[in-house]
Amino acid sequence: MFPEYRELITKLKTTDHHFTRLFDKHNELDQKIKNMENHVAPGTHEEIENLKKEKLHLKDQLYAILKKASAA
């Protein structure tokens, strides 16, 4: 996710607790979705879609933080 911001992500993960929480939650949701899609964990199509929407919302928030930090 966002390879062009790899260095900034590493920096923010050590200095910005809010960014770190969002980043970790995004990764947690990503794994949960993969597990549901691969039938490792139970989940309906609707639950998976809702998790994907939540994950996308987190990604948008992360991107906004990255854009702001890179402009500073």
C-alpha positions in Angstrom: 0.0 0.0 0.0 1.4 3.4 -1.1 4.9 2.2 -2.1 5.8 5.8 -3.0 5.4 6.7 0.6 7.3 3.8 2.1 9.9 5.9 4.0 7.2 8.4 5.2 5.1 5.5 6.4 8.0 4.1 8.4 8.6 7.5 10.0 5.0 8.1 10.8 4.6 4.7 12.4 7.3 5.7 14.9 6.1 9.3 15.5 2.3 9.4 14.9 0.2 7.2 17.2 -3.0 8.0 15.3 -1.4 7.0 12.0 -0.1 3.8 13.6 -3.6 2.8 14.9 -5.2 3.4 11.5 -2.4 1.5 9.7 -2.7 -1.5 12.1 -6.5 -1.5 11.9 -6.3 -1.5 8.1 -3.9 -4.5 8.1 -6.1 -6.3 10.6 -9.2 -5.8 8.4 -7.2 -6.9 5.3 -6.3 -10.2 7.0 -9.8 -10.7 8.3 -11.3 -10.2 4.8 -8.7 -12.6 3.3 -9.6 -15.2 5.9 -13.3 -14.9 5.2 -12.9 -15.0 1.4 -10.7 -18.1 1.7 -13.2 -19.7 4.1 -10.7 -19.8 6.9 -13.0 -17.8 9.0 -16.8 -17.6 8.8 -18.4 -14.6 7.1 -21.2 -13.7 4.8 -20.9 -11.8 1.6 -22.5 -8.8 3.3 -20.1 -8.9 6.2 -17.1 -9.0 3.8 -18.5 -6.1 1.8 -18.9 -4.0 5.0 -15.4 -4.8 6.1 -14.1 -3.8 2.6 -15.9 -0.5 2.9 -14.4 0.1 6.4 -10.9 -0.8 5.1 -11.3 1.6 2.2 -12.3 4.4 4.6 -9.2 3.7 6.6 -7.1 3.8 3.5 -8.5 7.2 2.5 -7.7 8.5 6.0 -4.1 7.1 5.8 -3.6 8.7 2.3 -4.8 12.0 3.6 -2.3 11.9 6.5 0.5 10.9 4.1 -0.4 13.7 1.6 -0.4 16.3 4.4 2.9 15.0 5.9 4.6 14.9 2.5 3.7 18.5 1.8 5.1 19.7 5.1 
